[in-house]
């Protein structure tokens, strides 16, 4: 049960990060952290993982954009809410 909750938290955090990148296409880690209310270090770790998964692209030092795969992930997350 605990692992399921951690997985849900991780997926929700990813969804929030992707939502911010959809709203503002080029964002720095600090901007995302301020919008979501999560530490810079946590956002950085999530973005590193999300970059490895192909959900975001690094376009400059500490600046990310959404990839088509990230858009698809976000769409599926929204559909799962229904």
C-alpha positions as CSV (number, residue, x, y, z in Angstrom):
1,X,0.0,0.0,0.0
2,X,2.8,2.4,0.9
3,X,4.5,1.9,-2.5
4,X,1.2,2.6,-4.3
5,X,0.9,5.9,-2.5
6,X,4.4,6.9,-3.3
7,X,3.9,6.0,-7.0
8,X,0.7,8.1,-7.0
9,X,2.6,11.1,-5.4
10,X,5.3,10.8,-8.0
11,X,2.8,10.6,-10.9
12,X,0.9,13.7,-9.5
13,X,4.1,15.7,-9.1
14,X,5.1,14.8,-12.7
15,X,1.7,15.9,-13.9
16,X,2.0,19.2,-12.0
17,X,5.4,19.9,-13.5
18,X,4.2,19.1,-17.0
19,X,1.1,21.3,-16.5
20,X,3.4,24.2,-15.6
21,X,5.5,23.6,-18.7
22,X,2.4,23.5,-20.8
23,X,1.3,26.9,-19.4
24,X,4.7,28.5,-19.8
25,X,6.7,26.6,-22.5
26,X,10.2,27.5,-21.3
27,X,10.7,27.4,-17.6
28,X,13.7,27.2,-15.3
29,X,13.8,24.8,-12.4
30,X,13.4,27.7,-9.8
31,X,10.2,29.0,-11.6
32,X,8.6,25.5,-11.6
33,X,9.5,25.1,-7.9
34,X,7.9,28.4,-7.0
35,X,4.7,27.6,-9.0
36,X,4.3,24.2,-7.5
37,X,5.6,24.9,-4.0
38,X,8.2,22.1,-4.0
39,X,11.9,22.5,-3.3
40,X,14.4,23.3,-6.1
41,X,16.2,20.1,-5.3
42,X,13.0,18.0,-5.6
43,X,12.0,19.6,-8.9
44,X,15.5,19.1,-10.2
45,X,15.4,15.4,-9.4
46,X,12.0,15.0,-11.0
47,X,13.1,16.8,-14.1
48,X,16.2,14.7,-14.4
49,X,14.1,11.5,-14.2
50,X,11.5,13.0,-16.6
51,X,14.2,13.9,-19.1
52,X,15.5,10.3,-19.0
53,X,11.9,9.2,-19.7
54,X,11.6,11.6,-22.6
55,X,8.8,13.7,-21.1
56,X,10.8,16.9,-21.1
57,X,13.8,18.3,-23.0
58,X,16.7,20.4,-21.6
59,X,17.1,23.4,-23.8
60,X,19.5,25.5,-21.7
61,X,21.1,25.1,-18.4
62,X,18.3,24.5,-16.0
63,X,15.6,25.3,-18.6
64,X,13.1,22.8,-19.8
65,X,10.3,22.3,-22.4
66,X,7.6,19.8,-22.8
67,X,8.1,17.0,-25.4
68,X,5.3,15.4,-27.4
69,X,5.7,12.4,-25.1
70,X,5.2,14.7,-22.1
71,X,2.0,16.2,-23.7
72,X,0.7,12.6,-24.2
73,X,1.5,11.8,-20.5
74,X,-0.4,14.9,-19.5
75,X,-3.4,14.1,-21.7
76,X,-3.5,10.5,-20.3
77,X,-3.3,11.9,-16.7
78,X,-6.2,14.2,-17.3
79,X,-8.3,11.4,-18.9
80,X,-7.6,9.2,-15.9
81,X,-9.2,11.8,-13.7
82,X,-12.5,11.4,-15.5
